[in-house]
Amino acid sequence: MFKEYTQYDALGLAELVKLKQISAKELLDAAINQANRLNPKLNAIIQRFDERAYQAAQAGLPTGVFTGVPYLLKDLSFYFAGEPLTMGSRSVNINVKQDDEIVKRMKATGVNTFGKTNTPEFGLIITTEPKAYGATHNPFKKGYSSGGSSGGSAAAVASGIVPMAGAGDGGGSIRFPAAWCGVFGLKPSRGRNPVGPMFGEGWDGAIADHVISRSVRDSAAMLDAISGAEVGAPYVIAPPQGTFLQAAMRAPRPLTIALHQQPLVANTVVDKEVLAVLERTAAQLEAMGHRVIPAEPAINIEKFWHDFMVVICAHTAFTIDSIERSCGAAQVQNLEPQTYNMALLGRSLSAVDLVYAKQGWHDSQYQTGKLLEHYDMILCPTVPTPAVKHGVLPPSRMDELLMRSAGVINKGFSIGKYAFSSGLIEQLSYPVFSKMAFTLLGNVTGLPAMSVPVGMSKKGLPIGMQLIGRMNDEATLLSLAGEMERAGLFTKPAFEY
């Protein structure tokens, strides 16, 4: 057994394969040994296809930057031919017949995929505790959330099962679990990575798929390999000058960074330990030669969460309708209460409601863009608190009953938009939205954003800080992250779970 497996990142493992110091099969043996030992404790992986991966290693994997590296995909937006897609749901089981574009590009790098990771139903909540598969445990503390919706991928990476795993981000779902599991997570710019051909825009452009990784350079190298517009893409954005990997390996020029401290969801309290890490990170960046200046985007926070909720409810209704039409009504008969309710709300809102919400997104984009005319990027917490215990973020039984009641009223009388003004929706969604008070900005604006693992709580739980860059400027973010990583600021993964 390759005992040094967890000491290498994905590029390091691929280099060993390239130099024939180890084989793809031996790497897969090591990954499967880790999965067999750790996954019963973590519940990070919910589908396994080991034999398929062994056959791929035996037949010869594509020659690419990650040839032979064991890999996992999130069971949500990655269509992997020949394996079922359940989207974290008890109801959904889609027979996937072809790879989507991002999976094709990931496969071309030579990664060897042997399983799918856990995710909340439809990725609609920021903790991975679906009724279909059960909770994924934080690698640093059993019984605590790994975050979501890419919580399974983050836990698998942080625990050393794989050095990198596929992940997606629609409201913080790469950055959020990366912060709570102590790993690196980059959400690329809108349009940087493909989302087709199954989708044109995920959640009106809020969703971006990429990876969660332990090293900055792995994320950069994967971005080099998979970025670029696909056929029919709604956005075609400029490639970087040079490569993202080159950017990650060089120090950035002195940067001017806006220190963003005010949550964008009303009444959100930022934990004192998180604020202490924010203050320390700002001081460390200044010691590196960067300027950090307090500055806030001029965003209407009372409207901000509402606009996001309207768009996501509309898309949830569409997703469930499309699954029902293509796969039959039986596929959507056993949805979790929050999914069911969000779909009903989405159906009750008008096209005009949706356009008003999208205009709100534009206002936020404009105000953030105005701020970034004067700053290279924005520094803020990734999440207002360290990880919470399981059962805190999913709806309680009482909340589920309220959701069902609201759903019945909504279905019978089509008054979903009034549910917003009544305060019921705000009350039920607040526990989740307050945790997303810093990550939502990257999804609404489409700006690139990353979570860097730079702190620990007194309970031994990781704390991440977020940096949001200018549109299409992942290179500067990766340069700064690489500089921070080389300076020894990153926390160590939880290899001894």
PEKAWO-V174374 format. One line per field, one symbol per residue. ss: DSSP state (@ for helix, = for strand, . for the rest). A space follows every 10 residues. Layout:
ss = ???
//
This chain:
ss = ....@@@..@ @@@@@@@@.. ...@@@@@@@ @@@@@@@@@@ @@..====.@ @@@@@@@@@. .........= ====...... ...==..... ...==..... @@@@@@@@.. .======... @@@.....== ...==.==.. =====..... @@@@@@@@.. ...======. ....@@@@@@ @..====... ..=....... .@@@@..=== ===..@@@@@ @@@@@@=... .......... ...@@@@@@. .....====. .......... .@@@@@@@@@ @@@@@@@... ====...... @@@@@@@@@@ @@@@@@@@@@ @@@@@@@.@@ @@....@@@@ @@@@@@@@.. @@@@@@@@@@ @@@@@@@@@@ @.....==== =.......=. ......@@@@ @@@@@@@@@@ @@@..@@@@@ @@.@@@@@@@ @@@@@....@ @@@@@...== ======.... .========. ...@@@@@@@ @@@@@@.... .......
//
